[in-house]
Amino acid sequence: MTKSHFNFDDPAFVANYVQKGPPAFVPGHSGLLQLAGILLAERAPADSHILVVGAGGGLDTLAFATAQPGWRFTGVDPAAKMLDLARVVLGDEVNPRVDLIEGGVEAAPDGPFDGATLILVLGLIPDDGSKLQLLKDIRRRLKPGAAFILVDRCDDKGSPDFDRNVDRYVAYAVASGVDPDTLVNARASQRGSATMATAERDAALLAEAGFTDVQNVYHALNWFGWVAYA
C-alpha cells in the first residue's frame, strides 16, 4: 500500500490495492485464483456455499464469484479495515452473495460448506499449534470430500538460499511497480518472519489436520499452493 490511511472513497486507493497488492507479489496471481476456483468447482455444485478464510481485500472472493454466479460466500478476517476494502472491491453486484465477518475462522458458522480457501494467510500464523488448529477448524466446517485450497509463501530461514529467495520476491514486486517504501517493509517482513514454514511442513500440517489426497498444484518462486479434501 502506498498510503498510511484507508480511504475507500478514493478510486485510486482501491485501484492501488487491486493492482499493487497481492497481484504485485504473487506470480500469476489471477491465474492462481482462476485455478483455485476450478479446483473448488470439481466438487462444489452450482449453488455452493464457500468459506473464504482471510477474506480481507476481496480479491479471492471476487474471482470466485465472477466465475461462479450461483455461489454464495462467507468470508472471515480479523482486520475490519480490510473487510471494508473487500466490500468496495466486491461492488454492488457481488456483495449480496457475500457475508463478511470480522474475526478468525472461529467466528464462521459451522457450515457445512461446499469448499474453503486459505490464501496468503497461513504464513502469518505461529507454528505453535495455531497453524494446525486453524486447518482443523476449517476442515471441521467442510462437507465430507469438499475441496480446500491452501496457498502460502514457504521458506526456511536457515537455508543458504533464503536471502536469494527474498531478493527474488522483492525483484518481482519491483518489476510489478511496487513503491520503494512498501518494498523496504516487504523485505523486512520476510527476513523478520517468525511464522513462515517450509512447504514440506505445510503439507504435513494438512495431513495432520485430517485432509486427504494432498496435491501440490501451484509453485512460483517460494509461493506454493495445494488442493486437499475434507
N, C-alpha and C positions, 0 to 999 in steps of 0.2 A: 504494500500500500504506500502511496506517496503522500498521504495526508495523515495528520495525527488525530483527526477527529472524523466522526461518521456523519456524512451529510447525504442522506438518501434522496433528497430532493434535487441533488446536483447530478445530472446525467453523466457528467464527466467522471465523477467519483464512482458511480456504478459501473460505467464502462471500463474504468481502470481496473476494477476487481475482476470483471469478466475476462478482460484481455491480459492483464498482468498479474493475476492471482495464480491459482494452480496451473492454468494452461501455460504460463511462462516458465514453470519449474519442472513440469512433468512431461517428458517427451511423448508426443502422440496423445495428449490428454483427451481430445474429443473422440479419437478412435477408441481409446480405452473405455470411455463411458458408453460408446456405442456397443462395444464388445460385452461390457457388463450387462447392458440391457438385453442383448441377445441371449446370454447365458441364463439370466433370470427367466426369460420367456420360454426357455426349453421346458420348464416345469410349471410356470406360472400361467394360469388361464387369462383370458382377455379381460376378466373383471377382477383381477387380483388386487390384494391389499399388501403393499410393500413397506417394510420398515427400513428407514434410512437413518443410520446412527452417525452423528456428525453432520447434520443437515444444514449447518450454517453456511451462508453464501448462496445456496440454492442451485449450484451448477449441476450436481449429480441428479437431483430430483427433476430439474428442468429437462435434462437429456432423456431421462426415462419417461417422463410424462409426455414429451413430444413424440416419442416413438410408439408409445402405448396409450392411446387416448381413453381407454377404458379402465386403466389402473388408477387406484387411489393410493395415497401415501400417508404414513405417519413418520414425521421426522423429529428427532431429538437432538439437542445441542445445548451445552451448558452456557454458551455465550449469547446473551439476549440480543446484543447489537448485531451479531452475525445472523441471527434469526430474522431480525428486522431487514437486514440486507437481502436475505433469501426471499422475503415477501415481495420486495421490489423486483428482484431478478425474475421471480416466477411470473409476476404480472397477473392481470385480472382474469385471464383465461385459465391459468393453471391453478391459482390459489384455491378455488372452490373444491378442488380434489385433494388438497393437502392440509393436514393437521400438524402444525409445528408446535412442539412442546419444549419449554426451557428445562433442561436437566440432562442427566445421563440416561443410559438405557433403562435404568430402574424406574424412570418416570414414564416409560412407554407402557401402553396396555399389554396385557398378557398375550393378546392375539387369539388364536394362532395366525401368523402371517404367511403369505404365499412365497415370500422371499425377503432377503435382507441384504444390506450393504454396509461396509465399514471401510471407507475410502479416505486415505491420508490422515488417519486418526490413531491407529494402534501404536505408532512410534512415539506418541506423546504420553503414553500411559506407562507408569513404572512396572517393571517386571518383578514385582514383589508379591505376586499372586493377583494383582489387579488386572493385568492383561488376560490371564486365564479366566478370571471371574467375569470380565466383560464378554468374552467369547461364549462362556457358558450361559450367561444371561440372554444373549442373542439367540443361541440355539434353542433355549427353552421356549422362546416365543415363536418358533417356526413350526409349521406343519411338517410331519414326517416326510422326508425326502425333498423338502424345499431347498432351493439353491441359496447359497450365501457367497457373496463376493467380498474378498479382503484385498485391499491394495495398501502397501506400506513401503516406506523408504527404509532399507535394511543395510546395515554395515557393521563392521567390527572395529571399534576404536583402537584395538590392539594390533590390527593388521598393518603391515608395512605399506599397503595400498590405500590406507584410509585418507591421507592428505590428498593424494592424487584423485580419489573419488570425490572429495569435497570440491577440489578445483574444477572438476568436470561439471559437477552440479551447478556451481556458480557460473561457469562459462556458458552453460546452456541458457541460464537466466539472462546473462549479458546479451547473448545473441537474440533473445526474445524481447530486449528493450527495457529490462527492469532497471529502475533508477539506482544510482550508486549507494544511497543511504540504505535502501532495502537490501542491497547486496551485502553490505557490511554486516547487517543484522542476520542475514541468511547464513553467511559463513560462520559467524559466531554461534548461531543456534545449533549448527551441525557439530561443530567441534566441542561445544559445551554440553551436548545432549547426554543425559544420564539414563535415558529411557529407550534409546534405539536398540533394536535387537537384530540378529542376523536373520537371513532368510530361512536358514535351517531351523532356527528357534521358532519363528512364526509358524512354519509348517508343523512343527512338533506340538505347538500350543493348540493349533486347530484340531489335531488328532486327540490330544488330551482332553479338549473340551467336548469331544464326542462327535465331531464332524467326520464324515466318511468320504472316501474317494477324493482325497485332496489332490487337486491338479494345478500345477503352475501354468497359467495361461498368458502371462504378460511379464516381460522383463526388459527394461530400458534403463541404461546406466545402473544405478542402485535402487531403482523402483521395481517392486515385484508385485504381481497380482495372482491370486488363487481363486478358483471356484471349489466349493466343498458343499456337502449335503447333510442336512439335519437327519 
